[in-house]
Amino acid sequence: MKKLLPVLLAASLMIACSKKDNNPASPTPPSGLNPETVTAADIMGTWKATLDTAYVNQNGQLTATPGNVTAQNITYSYGQNGKGSTSFDGDMTYSVAGGIIYTTGSQGPYNFHILSISSKQMIVSQITAVDHFADILLVRQ
């Protein structure tokens, strides 16, 4: 009996370890955030524009032109209580709702539609006129 007990214990451990898991772990959630539910806390910090493309609609034709924000060293800083600054406009105020960053600075209001966002980068689209807009890649600093 003494010899049978260790054998049964070893056999039960082997069976328990070899069973397939019928309840697999939940899939890992994506690292990105949902642009529609982003809050001011999600974008707080300093972001540097690293790449942009300007689009112009002329006579029904959409043309894309690579921009030069990298050479301009443009940054956006989003602080607490809706206060922030940009490297080109100085102090600004901002709010975030429904996937849009609403900003107001000395050059007037400008809004960014968040197309994609993670903890490290954000792609936004800025409508600058009825027939002009730009997509900008921002990287958290």
C-alpha positions, 0 to 999 in steps of 0.5 A: 500500500505504501508503494501504491500511494506515491505511484497514484500521486504521481499518476494523478499529477501527470493526468492533471498536467496533461489535461487541455485547458477548456477555458483559454485565457482571455485574449490580450486587449489591443495596446491602442485606445479607442479614439471615440472615448479618449479623455484629456488624461489619455493625451496629457503630456508632450507630443512631437509632430514627426510626419504630416501630409497635407491634402487639398481638394481642387476641382474634385481632385484630392492631392497629397503633399508631404509636409515638413513638421519635422523640420519645424520641430512642432510640439503640443503639450497637454497639461492639467485642467485643460491648459497646454501649449504649442511650440508655434502658438504658445499657451492654449486651452483644450478639451477632448470629447467624441474623438476630437481635441478642441484647442484654442490659442492665440491663432484661434481655434483648431481641432484635431480628429483623433484617427488612432491613438496608443500610449506612445503615438497618435495620428490626428487629422486637422481640417484647416479649411473647407478644402484643406486638411492634414494628417499628423503623426504625433509621438509622445516625448 
